[in-house]
Amino acid sequence: MQYYPDPKDHIPGEECSVSRSYYKERYYPQDSKRDPMEYSDPLNIPILQEIFQQTFKKAGGVNKKNDAGEAAWTNDSNPTDCFQLFPTEIIYDILVCLPSKDVLNAKLASATFAALPLTNTFWASRFQRGFEFHCVFEAQRLQTNDSDWETMYLSVKSLQNTPSFKNRRRIWKLLLLVEELHSRLISAELKGTMSHSFFEPDSPEDNRSWNLASGVLCQPDNYFDRGCRSLFARTVDITRKVTGVFLSFARFNSTKYVSGIRFQQCNGVNSSLGYVVSDEEIELDVDGSVLSKDGCSIFGFYLAIDSRGVRALSLLASNGKVSTWVGEHEGIPKTRLLLNQGDILSLKAGFDVGCFYATYDISTDPLKCLQNGGTR
């Protein structure tokens, strides 16, 4: 056991903490067994900059590979090759859309594809979203016709196993996950009535007594390394019988969490809570076996919840029927929330993402807890 950092490095009034020595060995190793990728700079890669400087074309150069018409004459007639019926421009468009490994397969399977050379536009596409060198963002500022993209591609490919490039590709994949989640959430409004929360302290207090179901709920100002926290709160009241219930999901790091819920009432009114994405909703009672055509009151919910939030939900109607699960529920701890006797269903949900805030926990999900309230 030892102090870390050393007491002499603390400022006056700061407390020292005792840390086991293996923590220091794990995060600050003194030997050479550490993977070089871990400490290699993913941003500044000098060799990569040299590649871009050396692959500009000379002014006035002609690249016939970019001309689909010039290459079309090499396409020999083959009655067994259905692709020969396509115009050459469409064949080139197909090549640009294919992953690089599938381009080779297409050339092996079809004489039409095999006869066409790969154009400068094709090689430039390998640096676009969805392809292997999208992480080489320096390429975005280059014009397609001003560079030798084939040479650039082959040169960059020779760098892909270097520590710096591997580290960049690793970080880039993580950033794309964050970008996807961020883009999804900023395009959807956080639905429901505002309630007092950590980031909205001036919102009205809700002093009703709630039955709570949540993941490992941590304090809002704790580190975002585990569990979940409620930074924003919304409520919704359902006053009529319900004819439909719909869920929206947010995916992060290959895991889906419930991000919003919408109730369709018998009077035609829709009441939403959380981040509802209308074109991606999943209905809880698709066949109408639980909620009748004239509507039915909701008695409660079954929820599958892990440490970070709600993974799946099942509906319990007042007629005693239970809907099938919607979401990922297998192997996930489950709980039940029942509504107290009354005519009003009140729900309250806590979120770690706000509709107008850029600060959010990238390691957790939007919907943190679903709280079932009683009558009022």
Number of C-alpha atoms within 10 A of each C-alpha: 9 11 12 16 13 11 12 8 10 12 8 7 6 9 8 14 11 11 13 11 12 11 12 14 11 10 9 10 12 10 7 7 7 13 9 14 17 12 11 17 14 18 11 12 15 8 12 16 11 10 15 19 11 12 17 16 14 10 7 6 9 10 12 13 16 18 13 19 12 12 17 16 11 13 15 11 11 13 9 9 13 11 16 18 12 10 12 21 13 12 17 19 12 14 22 19 15 17 14 15 8 12 18 14 12 16 15 12 12 16 20 24 24 17 15 21 16 19 21 21 19 23 20 23 22 22 20 16 12 13 14 16 19 18 20 18 12 12 18 12 7 13 10 17 16 14 20 20 27 18 17 20 17 11 16 18 12 9 15 16 12 13 17 21 23 18 20 21 18 14 13 17 13 13 13 13 16 17 12 13 18 15 11 14 21 16 12 14 15 24 20 20 16 19 20 17 20 17 16 14 12 11 14 12 11 14 7 11 12 16 17 14 22 25 20 17 18 14 14 16 9 11 12 16 10 14 21 31 31 22 22 25 30 20 21 20 17 20 15 20 21 24 21 22 21 20 26 22 25 22 16 17 12 7 12 18 24 28 26 23 22 24 22 19 21 17 12 11 12 14 17 24 25 31 30 25 21 12 7 11 16 18 16 21 21 14 10 14 11 24 27 16 12 11 18 19 22 23 20 20 20 18 26 26 26 21 17 22 29 29 28 23 24 20 23 23 18 15 13 9 13 19 20 14 17 20 21 17 18 11 8 15 13 17 13 17 18 16 22 15 10 12 16 19 23 19 20 24 26 25 26 22 29 21 15 10 9 10 9 16 17 19 14 24 28 33 32 34 26 25 19 22 23 18 13 10
